[in-house]
């Protein structure tokens, strides 16, 4: 009997260790370290994060503020997702050199392409500064006064923190403002494109396969970090040398099998794991559906045009991917919340919280929280939706409206001359990838969701639809520019809606959102006091995090089970000649037919493409390394399963899975498909299972 109890405890402990969580790497000693080792990890907390010695965190970079990248060679070679480097690949593409369609491979350092504005940032150290930031706060202060004091304290901490001249410091809030950490960082700004597969590999499956499994996408691209003569961050220069990292990740050739330990190390963007039930209900039943409808209307126009024109395809590839990604994610999020009965389960948890309040005599202090959430969200819902619909139409989907709102900001800037020059540069950037016919179609499709007055005739006379006329409109003294601007058809059409947004909609949103944010902070405090036995990890906030789990398949619905690994066989099975989403390059088909896989096939003679894990990931984890039990690179995180996109609000270990490219597929494409073996030779390839 005692033996059975031990087995039961071990199984229960294993399951609890897979319940999700995005953990701060500097705080892994203790329970997290024990949990990781129970899942098969052989790493210590110091192997992962160490200030005084080289550790895994030194190989993990924040890629351009929105993705993650990892260093994989002693020469500063970094790996991230194809979709993370998509904008850079697109910017170097033209009809003559279509790197989106054909791929790009630098066969020497001289061929590596610089990317203006692109950066990779590393974490040097992490410090808990909560006491200093919250100093002087008390319960008698208003929320505005509290935030003012926090801001004052935080600025003081940042100003006084000792750092090297080439380093920076950042302050981030955790646990809804209950804890604060300071990050010392180093930002490298000379980042060059080294390699990218064609979109038929890097984006194989496109929208149809996005957020689903089985997946067969080689979602990777390669860049290189360059540094100055002292190996420190520097702007682009021909004199810069490849960066010599403190640590780089060896690459495992042994691959994965079900049950293997996986750790994803990266910069997850944002999660809201501690929302009340009323908030989840509002998001999935009211907020998401309107935004889904707007993006769906825009995509219908863009997709149709991209399929008929290579010029439009190149111009709109990045925009389409950006719009489609969240659109499909929200659909999956809604389905997952419904399937997992998340709202009802959250209400049951809230009942447990309420019961514990009574048992611990804390009703007077925290008993008003949940009823107050209900009242606040009832008042907040409509303005939250209206504000977001404006953002979708004016900022996300339609470029003419985006130009008008930027023009409004220019007209109202404190330094008009500087604002006009900035606007000129912005217009040049927009028009580089702009097609007026596509944009007019998008306008006609999305504007009805915000305003029933849809006047498409503005496209015939507005200066903004043509770069030359737009720049001419901006010529002259500010008063002359603004006079011409206010006679422009598109601007006069959009300006009343923009003014309403800035003067009414957004202020009302801020006024109604502020007490919700403040109450969420109190709720987080209450949860940790009233239910201290629960495990709490801070929501994602674009800071460095560790999430650990195992390679696992899953069952999305009755009688269906997805194995955890997909193979090159599946790429060929999905192949549709000439199809926008499922075409397969001739050379890849030839390699498959010849079974010319080199050292990258598994024990069954097949090339793995993607695999699943129980790691808790979100946006920002794109490009994050999947690391094995010994600290070797085994995969590249790039997606989640559709049924599990709800994990930003409700992680469910039964159906939430992250999707990773198997590194053997990456190496196979680089070596056998691209013939870029010099890049393979830079890496350290290992066999940890042999």
Secondary structure, 3 states (H helix, E strand, C coil): CHHHHHHHHHHHHHHHCCCCCCEEHHHCCCHHHHHHHHCCCCCCHHHHCCCCCCCHHHHEEEECCCEEEEECCCCCEEEECCCCCHHHHHHCCCCCCCHHHHCEECCCHHHCEECCCCCEEEEEEEEECHHHHCCCCCCCCCHHHHHHHHHHHHHHHHHHCCCCCCCEEEEEEEHHHCEEEEEEEEEECEEEEEEECCHHHHCCCHHHHCCCCCCCCCCCEEEEEEECCCCCCCCCCCCCEECCCCCCCCEECCCCCCCCEEEEEECCCCCCCCCCHHHHHHHHHHHHHHHHHHHHHHHHHHHHHHCCCHHHHHHHHHHHHHHHHHHHHHHHHHHHHHHCCHHHHHHHHHHHHHHHHHHCCCHHHHCCHHHHHHHHHHHHHHHHHHHHHHHHHHHHHCHHHHHHHHHHHHHCCCCHHHHHHHHHHHHHHHHHCCCHHHHHHHHHHHHHHCCCCCCCCHHHHCHHHCHHHHHHHCCCCHHHHHHHHCCCHHHHHHHHHHHHHHHHHHHHHHHHHHHHHHHHHHHHHHHHHHCCCCCCCCCCCCCCEEEEEEECCEEEECCEEECCEEEHHHHHHHCCCCCCCCCCCHHHHHHHHHCCCHHHCCCCCCCEEEEEECCCCCCCCCCCEEECCCCCEEEEEEEECHHHHHHHCCCCCCCCCEEEEEHHHHHHHHHHHCCCHHHHHHCCEECCCC
